Structures are given as C-alpha cells and as structure tokens.
Amino acid sequence: MRDRLRTFLGVWAPLILGGLLIVFVVNFFLTATTPSGPFSRWPAEFSWDLWRSVCTGGLIVIAIILAISTLGRARSTRSRRRAWGRWYRKRKDGLEESRPPETPRPPQRP
C-alpha cells in the first residue's frame, strides 16, 4: 500500500496538478475580460491583453517543467528499481549455488 501511495504522490499527483494548472490557465486566457468602466482601477493605456498573455505563458511553462521533472524522476526511479531487482536476483541465485545441499535428518524416535 505504501508503494502505491508513494507512486501516486511522487508521479501522478504532480502530473495531475500540472494538467489542472494548464486547464485553468487556458480557461483564464480565453474567458478573462478586460476591466473597464468608470470604477476600473486600471489606467486607460494599460495593456490588459499583454499581461494576460504573459501570465498564461509563464504558468504553462511552469506546468511543463513540473511534468518534465516528474517524468524524469519516474524514469530514473523505474530504472533504479530494475537494476536493484537484477542485483538482488543475482545475489540470491549466487547464494543458492554456494549453499551446500541439505543433509537429511536422522530418523526420530517415536
């Protein structure tokens, strides 16, 4: 159970968070409205669309970096686990070969 939880928290949770971040950023980019009107605190010459694009691009870059680092960590963990398994099997096979055959027990008296 612990290994499954570690796998989820180490690999799948960051990938899911990165995917959700990308979804929310694209939603923000497509649906955010430019504040306007007499009560808007933004100056008239302020380029809202430029800042919306910059924030969207920055968050997408962060989500992609999160996904790339998570996938790299998963690949290296998987390769280490395979290498350890090969080493363990070799060691176990080597110990079994060097072990002398078991001698039968002497008969027990009833």
Secondary structure, DSSP 8 states (H G I E B T S, - for coil): -HHHHHHIIIIIHHHHHHHHHHHHHHHHHHH-----STT--S-TT--HHHHHHHHHHHHHHHHHHHHHHHHHHHHHHHHHHHHHHHHHHHHHHHHHHHS-----------
